[in-house]
Amino acid sequence: MDLKFAAEIHRVGLEVEYFTVKDVIQWTDQLIEELDHPPYELIDVSLAVNQHSADVRSKLKLIKGEVDDTFTVKVILGLIHRYLIESRDFSSVEYMLSMVNDLPVGDSEFANELDWLMELKFLAHSDILGNLEDARKGIEKFLEQFSGYEKYYTPENTVVS
């Protein structure tokens, strides 16, 4: 896995609260132990133990490299889908999706679909249109399309090439 890509998965995951600061620090600490010459930016993230999430995200953004933002978000959505299957915690998933909805996705069709789903959930919650069960089914269906993307990030395989 490319270091910039792994860093972006953690940065975006932290932004949508899929990951915690503690998760990110554990990832960087493990990676630093595995690398012969870890980059300074990674060490800087590792030392951000008592910093706010926004500060850690800023440090992750400084890791050098190129990454496809849309692909990164799709991987996060794949991870959120897996989380939903394992936990059935719609409340957390809906919150994470609302945070994803605020990201610059770069894929207008995908962004529009997510925006529409979040609007339908709001309308159902407000008893204006539809019902919450249908909104949840729509969210599940939306997330299913990303069910293969979580394979691009696994906690057990964070060794960077």
HELIX and SHEET records of a PDB file:
HELIX    1   1 LEU A    3  GLU A   15  1                                  13    
HELIX    2   2 VAL A   21  GLU A   34  1                                  14    
HELIX    3   3 TYR A   40  SER A   46  1                                   7    
HELIX    4   4 SER A   53  LYS A   61  1                                   9    
HELIX    5   5 ASP A   69  SER A   87  1                                  19    
HELIX    6   6 PHE A   90  VAL A  100  1                                  11    
HELIX    7   7 SER A  108  HIS A  125  1                                  18    
HELIX    8   8 LEU A  132  GLU A  144  1                                  13    
HELIX    9   9 TYR A  149  TYR A  152  5                                   4    
END                                                                             
